[in-house]
């Protein structure tokens, strides 16, 4: 068996992500041409995804949006897709890292791409989730220790080691209400 030291699968994924980015940038500059429209699927748990809590509750793993007739404020820069869409007549602003996109489809020309999130990103997400869980356990334990005899809570921040900071995934997923 031959080992691919060039990592052609990842190079291909990167090139195809560039196609999606350029298609979205074209729409930013010129609008949707003819009958073109896009279905964009993304991982709602990916760091940097910003959606409202109510949308996240409906789509806790992945979501597909349609960019067709009613969308506003489309912007593609800094590795992010920003867009405002209406959900049940309620306007919602979404921020979607381009790396979180797992599918792109333009039904007008039957063009579609499926993506895999790179393994190193999945591992980093898993590590952050583990650290967040450990931080939650540490915070809970420190809160219990900080209780005084009369049941009041002492300032747990005074006892916290300030040498390092663990950030929960929720810090990356800025949900709006």
C-alpha positions as CSV (number, residue, x, y, z in Angstrom):
1,X,0.0,0.0,0.0
2,X,1.3,3.4,-1.0
3,X,1.3,6.2,1.6
4,X,0.1,9.6,0.3
5,X,2.8,12.0,1.7
6,X,1.4,14.8,-0.3
7,X,-2.0,14.6,1.5
8,X,-4.0,15.0,-1.8
9,X,-7.3,14.5,-0.1
10,X,-6.8,17.6,2.1
11,X,-5.4,19.6,-0.9
12,X,-8.6,18.7,-2.8
13,X,-10.8,19.7,0.1
14,X,-9.0,23.0,0.4
15,X,-9.4,23.7,-3.3
16,X,-13.1,22.9,-3.2
17,X,-13.6,25.1,-0.2
18,X,-12.0,27.9,-2.3
19,X,-14.7,27.2,-4.9
20,X,-17.5,27.7,-2.3
21,X,-15.8,30.9,-1.0
22,X,-15.5,32.4,-4.5
23,X,-19.1,31.5,-5.3
24,X,-20.3,33.3,-2.2
25,X,-18.0,36.3,-2.9
26,X,-19.5,36.5,-6.4
27,X,-23.0,36.8,-4.8
28,X,-21.8,39.5,-2.4
29,X,-20.5,41.5,-5.4
30,X,-23.1,40.8,-8.1
31,X,-26.1,39.1,-6.4
32,X,-27.4,35.7,-7.4
33,X,-27.3,35.3,-11.1
34,X,-30.3,33.8,-12.9
35,X,-31.9,30.9,-11.0
36,X,-28.8,30.0,-9.0
37,X,-29.3,29.5,-5.3
38,X,-27.3,27.7,-2.6
39,X,-28.0,25.2,0.1
40,X,-25.2,25.5,2.7
41,X,-24.9,22.9,5.4
42,X,-22.7,23.5,8.4
43,X,-21.7,22.0,11.8
44,X,-23.5,24.1,14.5
45,X,-21.0,23.0,17.1
46,X,-18.0,24.2,15.3
47,X,-16.0,26.9,17.1
48,X,-16.9,30.4,15.9
49,X,-20.5,29.5,14.7
50,X,-22.8,32.2,16.0
51,X,-26.5,31.4,16.0
52,X,-29.3,32.2,18.4
53,X,-30.1,29.7,21.2
54,X,-33.5,29.0,19.7
55,X,-32.0,28.0,16.3
56,X,-29.3,26.0,18.1
57,X,-32.0,24.1,20.0
58,X,-33.6,23.1,16.7
59,X,-30.3,22.2,15.0
60,X,-27.9,21.0,17.7
61,X,-25.6,19.2,15.3
62,X,-25.9,20.6,11.8
63,X,-28.1,23.0,9.9
64,X,-28.7,23.8,6.2
65,X,-29.6,27.3,5.1
66,X,-30.9,28.4,1.8
67,X,-29.5,31.4,0.1
68,X,-32.1,32.4,-2.4
69,X,-34.7,35.1,-2.2
70,X,-34.7,36.5,1.3
71,X,-31.3,37.1,2.8
72,X,-29.6,40.3,3.9
73,X,-26.1,41.5,4.8
74,X,-24.2,38.7,3.1
75,X,-20.5,39.0,3.8
76,X,-17.6,36.7,3.2
77,X,-14.3,37.7,4.8
78,X,-11.8,36.6,7.4
79,X,-12.8,33.0,6.9
80,X,-16.5,33.7,7.9
81,X,-19.8,33.7,6.1
82,X,-22.1,36.3,7.7
83,X,-25.7,36.5,6.7
84,X,-29.1,37.5,8.0
85,X,-32.1,35.2,7.2
86,X,-35.7,35.0,8.4
87,X,-36.8,32.0,10.4
88,X,-40.6,31.9,10.9
89,X,-40.7,35.7,10.1
90,X,-38.0,36.4,12.8
91,X,-34.7,37.9,11.4
92,X,-31.6,36.0,12.6
93,X,-28.0,36.9,12.1
94,X,-25.7,33.9,11.5
95,X,-21.9,33.8,11.5
96,X,-20.6,30.6,9.9
97,X,-16.8,29.8,9.7
98,X,-16.1,28.6,6.2
99,X,-14.3,25.6,7.8
100,X,-17.6,24.6,9.4
101,X,-19.3,24.0,6.1
102,X,-19.9,20.4,5.4
103,X,-22.0,20.7,2.3
104,X,-22.7,23.1,-0.6
105,X,-25.2,22.6,-3.3
106,X,-26.5,24.8,-6.2
107,X,-29.5,22.9,-7.6
108,X,-29.8,25.2,-10.7
109,X,-26.7,23.5,-12.1
110,X,-26.7,20.3,-10.0
111,X,-23.4,21.3,-8.5
112,X,-22.6,19.9,-5.0
113,X,-19.7,19.3,-2.7
114,X,-19.4,17.5,0.6
115,X,-16.7,18.3,3.0
116,X,-15.0,16.6,5.9
117,X,-13.9,18.7,8.8
118,X,-10.1,18.1,9.1
119,X,-9.1,15.6,11.7
120,X,-6.9,18.1,13.6
121,X,-9.8,20.4,14.0
122,X,-12.0,17.6,15.3
123,X,-9.3,16.7,17.7
124,X,-9.0,20.3,18.9
125,X,-12.7,20.5,19.4
126,X,-12.7,17.3,21.4
127,X,-9.8,18.6,23.5
128,X,-11.6,21.9,24.2
129,X,-14.8,20.0,25.2
130,X,-12.8,17.8,27.6
131,X,-11.1,20.9,29.1
132,X,-14.4,22.7,29.5
133,X,-15.9,19.6,31.3
134,X,-12.9,19.5,33.6
135,X,-13.2,23.3,34.2
136,X,-16.9,22.8,35.1
137,X,-16.0,20.1,37.6
138,X,-13.2,22.3,39.1
139,X,-15.5,25.3,39.4
140,X,-18.2,23.2,41.0
141,X,-15.7,21.7,43.5
142,X,-14.2,25.2,44.3
143,X,-17.7,26.6,44.9
144,X,-18.5,23.8,47.3
145,X,-15.2,24.4,49.2
146,X,-15.8,28.2,49.3
147,X,-19.1,27.9,51.2
148,X,-18.8,29.3,54.7
149,X,-20.4,27.9,57.8
150,X,-23.4,30.1,57.4
151,X,-24.0,29.0,53.8
152,X,-22.7,32.1,52.1
153,X,-20.3,31.7,49.2
154,X,-16.8,33.2,49.5
155,X,-15.2,34.8,46.5
156,X,-14.0,31.7,44.6
157,X,-12.0,33.9,42.2
158,X,-9.5,34.6,45.0
159,X,-8.6,30.9,45.2
160,X,-8.4,30.4,41.5
161,X,-5.0,29.8,39.9
162,X,-4.5,32.6,37.4
163,X,-1.5,31.0,35.6
164,X,-3.7,29.4,32.8
165,X,-7.2,29.7,31.5
166,X,-9.4,27.1,30.0
167,X,-12.1,28.4,27.7
168,X,-15.3,26.6,27.1
169,X,-16.5,26.0,23.6
170,X,-19.4,28.3,24.4
171,X,-16.9,31.1,24.3
172,X,-16.4,30.4,20.6
173,X,-20.1,29.8,19.9
174,X,-21.5,33.3,20.6
175,X,-25.2,32.6,20.5
176,X,-27.6,35.5,20.5
177,X,-31.1,35.5,21.9
